[in-house]
C-alpha cells in the first residue's frame, strides 16, 4: 500500500474561499503512510496555518517547510523590497 496524499489547503469555496494574502493560499499536502503523517506546508502564513490547525486533519505530524529561494541566498531583495540578513 502506498502513501495517501490529501490536499488540505488552501480553503475551498465551500470552506470560505481563498484568503486575500497570496501566501495564505499556498497548496498544503498531507502525506500519510501507515502511522507517519507529513505536512508539506508550502509558503503558508498565519491565516492558512490557523485554517489548517482548526481543520479535520489535526494531530501528530511532521511539518516540512522549505525556505523561499531568496531566503536561501540571503542577499536577493524580497518582493517587499526588504533584504534578508
Order of alpha helices (4+ residues) and beta strands (2+ residues): beta-beta-beta-alpha-beta-alpha
